[in-house]
Amino acid sequence: MITTTTTTTTTTTNPQYEMYHAKPTTATLKTISLTYGKSQVVTALVGGFAITPSVAASTTMFSLGAERLAPQVGSVLLLLGFYLSDFRLVGYIPKPAFSSVLVLACNASSVFNYIGVSFEIGTEKDGGSSKRRKPEYLILDLTLVTGMDTSTVDVFLDIRNLCRANSCKLLMAGRRYAVGKQVRRFGTSTIPVGQFRLVLENLKDNGFRTALSHIDAEHGENFALELVGLQEYTTAIELETGEFLYEDGQSKGLERGLFFIESGVLKVEHSTDETYRRGTQGSMRTTTTPSSSSSSLGRFIGSNSNTITKIQQLSLEENPLSSVAGGPTFRLARIGVGWVAGTMEFFHMKRPGNQVAVDHCKLHHLPFSKIQDVETNNPHLALTLYKLLSYLMARRQEATIGQLATLHSIMTSPPRWRSLRRDSSSKLS
């Protein structure tokens, strides 16, 4: 057993300075080791990271009383606040207050040094002499990263510059939405804001991945990595300003389907002659075609071999929407990047209106027939697609409810001034 004792002495070599030593203690090395061991066991049981202190406390900390119970508990609570806020609170602390930059329990500068070694030029002997190739791809797994401070982002900027100087492609995997917002501070990055390169990026990408990244950036989700497999089923198309996507149900020779928007904005035009009323069982029907879907759906009652996509195709073939060509229309909605056109048709088998390009649009067409192939070949991919469509429909419904509430408030609010009577208005005229 080792017992440490220290005698407090004060040496006055200069009247302006005093030297302080640590206070005497009777704690043994065994007691300290057992205490740290118990804390690490408890931390591991609750699913945390067991970290052994490696920085010795200075005499200044002892002089300030940092070894007492209150500062120790306060530091733990402060660290908990950092984790709960995704380390946003660190941004309010001056940089000189830190002696090192940490990402979770790892030092960011050590990560940079580890990556820098990979680009060092050297030779290896394998029978003969052969040069060691520099890495062409660098994949950073950010799955366990919950937050970064601005200094850490500077280190990642150095990593990006190192990769650019050595013609290496930097890929980021598993980033969370909060981490993605921090990575946007790259500043001079060639990657557009809100768009991040995916793992194993295909150099022949036709833009479908970009459309998926728009969805993740818009809604803060992570569907892109799981839906990349749909790229082989899609076809890229372009629309000029004012061009209809479907004018008579057969425009452009495109099959009905979903359209992932890479760039541009579509507006949905709806006919003023076609209104809706609620049916006896709560279903919504139009006044012009009150039984538009009954004949189509009646054939499939009791049949389990037909998927929902087959029902949609037959209903759309029998009931194409062509009311826009005959009467006045109004703009029902605008659909831009981060959304998918065609979701109403996919679930309700009737288009809400005609889609018109507001500006030059780049779309990626996924036909309903191809979705049947996905259902057969990759059910998990099809399920993920349905989850995305359901999520987008729920977001759109939420926005519609908010707009209806605002409209109801406007229509039912009393006027700010009393209206003029007829006799008063006649006198004014």
N, C-alpha and C positions, 0 to 999 in steps of 0.2 A: 504494500500500500504506500502510495506516495502522497505526502502532505505538503501543500505549498503554502508558505507564509512569506509575507512581504512586509517590510518595515517602511512606513511612510516617512519620508525625509523631504526637507525643503532646502534647496541650495540657492543661495542668492549671489549670483555672479554679477548681476546687473540690477540696479534698483527697479528698473522698469519691468523685469520679467521674473516669473516664479515658475518652478518646475514641480509638477504634481505626479505622484506615482499611484498605482492602483491600490485600493484599500485592501487590508489583510483579509484573508478568507480561510476557512477551515474545510472547504469543499475539496474532496479528493478527486483524482482523475477517474476513478471507478464510478463515483457518483455522477459525474458529468456524463460519462459514456452511457451509463444506464438510462439517464434521463433522455438523452438524444435517441437511444434505441427504442424506448417506449413511445416517444413521439412519432418515430418513423413507422412503427407497427400500427399505431392508431391511424396515421395518415394513409397507409396502404389499405387498411380495412375499409375506410370510407371512400376509397377510390381516388385519392389525391396523389400528388407527387411528393415523395419523401426526399427532402433536400437537406444535406448536411452542410452546416455553415463552414465556409472555407476562408472567410475574411476575419482576422482577429480584430477585436474591438480596441480602439485606441484609448489612450489615457484621457483624452478629451471627453469621450463618451461616458467613461466612469465618473468624471468630474461633474457631468451633467445629470448623473443618476439614471442612465439608460438601462442599467441592469435591474431596476425595480419592476414590480409587477405591472403597474399602470402603463409605462411605456411599452412593455412587451405585449400586453393585451391590445393596446392601441395600434401597434404596428400590424398585428394580425387582422384587426378589423379594417384597417386602412387597405391592406392587401386584398381583403375580401371585397371591399368597395371597388377596387380596380378591376377585379375579375367580373363583377356583376355589371359594370359599366363598359365592358370591353376595352378597358384601359383608356377610355376617353378622358378620365380625370388626370392622367399623366400629362396631357397637353397643357394643363394649367400650372405645372411645376416647371420652374426655370431649368434649362439644360445644365448649368453648372452644379445643380444639386445632385446630379448623377455621376458616379465614377465609372459606370459601364452601362451599356444598352442591353436590355434583356428582351427576348421573345420567349414567353413562358419561362422555362428553366434553362434556356440555351442562350449563349452569348452570340449576338448577331455578327460581331466582328470575327469570331472564331469560325462561323459558317463561311464568311467571305475568304478567310485564309485557307480553309479546306478546299474551296472551289478554285482558288488561285493556284494551288499545287497541281490541279488537274491540267492546267494549261502550260505548265513548265515543260520546256523542251528537254528530252532525254533519250537515251537509247537502251534497248534491252537485247540481250544475247539469247537467241533461240536457234541454236545450231550455228547460224551466221549472225551478222549484225543487222538489225532492223530498227527503223525509227518508230518511236511510240507516237501513235496518231492522237491528235487533239480531239476532244469530244465535239461532235456535231450538234448534239442536243443536250440540253440541261433541263431536267424536270425537278421542280421544287414542289414537294408535297406539303401543302398548308392545311391538311385536314385537322390537325390538333391545335392550330394557331387560332386564338380567339380575339387577338387584338395586337396592334402595333402602335408605338409612338412615332413621332416625326423623325427622331434620330435613326430608328430602325429602318424607316423608309429610305433614308439617305444611304444606308448600307446596301439595300436592295438596288438602289440606283447605281451604286458602284458595281454590283454584280452584273447588272444589265449592260453597263458600259464595257465591262470585261468580256462579256459574251459577244457584244457587237464588234469589238476590236479583233476577236479571234474567229469571226464568221460562225458563231455558234447560236443556235436558235433556243431562246429561253421559253420554257413551257411551265405553266402553273396549274396545279391540280388540287382539287378539294378546297378551293378558297371559299370562305363564307362571305355573305353580303357585306358585313361590317369590315372585314379585311379587304374586300375589293374596293371599298370606298377609300381606304387608306392607300392602297396601291395606286390609285388614280393620281396621287401626288408625284408620280414619276416625272411629270413636267414635260420633258422633251421626248417622251416615249413615242415610238412610231405606231403603237397600238392606239386606236381611238378610245376616247373616254367611254367607259361602260362596256368595252369589248375586250375580252381576254382570251388568249390562245388556249386551246384545249390540249389535253394529253394526246400524244400520237397524232398530231395535226396532219391532215392529208394535204399535200402540196397541190393537188388537183381539185381542191375544194371549189365548188361552183357558187358559193355564197350562202348555202343552206345553214351552215354553222353560224354564220353571222346573224341570220334571222333568228336562230335559237338563242344566241347570246343577247340579242335585243330583248327577248322575252324575260330572260333571267335578270337583266339590268333593270327592266321596267317594274317587275313585280318582286324582286328580291328572292327569287326561288332558284332551284338548281336542276332544271329539267334538261338542260342542253346535253350534258354528258350521257344521259340515259336515252335521248331521242336521236343521237347521231346516226343510229342504224337506219333511220327512215330516209337517209339521203339517197340511197340506191333506188328508192321507189318514187322519188320526186323528179319533176321536170322544171327547169328554169324558164320563165316567160317574162316579157316586158310589155308594159302598156304606156302609150303616149298620153299626153295631157288631153282630157276630154274623151278618151276612148272607153267604151263600155266593156266590162268583163264578160257579161252575158246580157245581150240585148233582147234576144228572142228565145233563149234557152239553148241555142246551138251556136252562138257566136264563137269564133276562133276555132271551132271544131274541138273544143275542150270538153272532156267528160266532167260531170259534177264532182266536186271534191273540196278539199281544204286548200287554202292559200296562205303560206307563211310569208310574211312581208319582210323583205330585206331592206328596201328603201322606198320612199314615196308615201303618199296618202291616198286612200280611197274614200269616197263619200257614197253613202247609201241613199238613193232617191226612192221615195215611196209615193204612190198615187193617192191623190186626195179623194178619189171616187171609191176607194176600197177601205171600208171601216170594219171594225170587229165588234162582235157581241158575244156575251157569255152564254153557253148552251145550258141545257137542263142539268147536266152532270158536271158543270164547271169547266168544260172545254171551251177554248176560244175559236170561233168560226167567223168567217167573213160574210158580209151581207150579200156580196155578189155571187159567191159560190158556197152556199151553206152546207153542202155535202161533198166538199172537195176531196176529202180523204177517206170517206166511209167505204167507197167502192174498192179502193186500193187495199185498205187494211183488212177488209172482210175476207179476202182470199187466204190470208195467212193465219186466221184464227184456228187454233188447234194444230198448227204445223210447227214443229220444233227444228226442222232442218234448214230454215231460212234465217239468215242473220239479219241484224238491223240494217246493214248496208244494202241488202237486196230489197228490203221494204222501201228504203229511201229512193233507190234507183227507179223502181216501178212507179212510185208516187210522183216523182219529178218528171218522168216521161209523159204521164197522163195529164199533169197539171202544170205546165210551164207558165211562169209569170210573164205576161206580156202587156200589162196594163199601162206601163210607162209610156208606150208609144202613142196611146190614144188621148190622154188627158193631162191636166196639170199635175205637177209633182212638187214635193218639198223635200228638203234634206233631212233625213231621219237620223243619221249618225255619220261620224268620221272614224275611219279605221287606219291607224298608222303602224309604225314599227312597234314591236312588243305585243302585237295582237295577231289573231288568226282569222282570216275571212272565210266564211262558209260554215261557221259553227251552228248557226240557226238552222240551216238546211240539214246538217248532220243529225241534229236531235229532233227537229220538228217537221222535217220533210217539206218545208215551204219557205221560200226566200222572203225576207222582209222587204225587199226592193232590189233595184238594180245597182250594181257597184260601178262607179265612174271614177276614173283616175283624175285626181286633182292636179297632180304633176307627174313627171316621169316615174314609173313604179317598176321595181324588180320584185317578182313574186316567185314562189316555189310551189308548184302544183302537186298535190297528193290526191289522186283520184280515189273515189270510194271503192272501186274495184280492187285497187292496190291494197286498201285497208283490209279487204277480205283475205288477201294473200298474207298480210302481216298477222292476222288473227290465226291463221293456220300454221305458219312457219315460225313465228315468234310471239306467243301469247303474252309474255311479259312485256315486250315492247308495245304491243297493242294496248295492254292495260295502262301503261304509263302515258300513252297518247290520250286515252280516255280521261285519265286523271287531269292532264293538262287542259283538255277542252272543258271539263267540268269546272275547273278552277277559273278559267277565263270567263265562262258563262256566269259564274257566281259573282265575279268582280263586276261584270257588266250589269248584272241585276242590281247589285248594291249601288252602282252609280245611277241607275234608272230610278230607284226608290228615292234617292236623295234629290234628283231633279223633280220628281213628282211632288215630293214634299214642299220643295221651293215653289213650284207652280201653284199648289193648293194654297200656300200661304199668301201668294200674290193675289189669287182670285178671291179669297175670302176676307182679305184685310179691308177695313173700312177706308173710304177715300179721305184724303187729307183736307179737301175742301168740299163744301156742300155744292151739289150741282144746281145750276140755274133752272128756275121754272120756265115753262113754255112762254108765259106772258112776258117774263123778263128778257128771255132770249129774243123774242120778236121785237121788243123795244130797241134792243141793241142793234138788230139788223136794220 
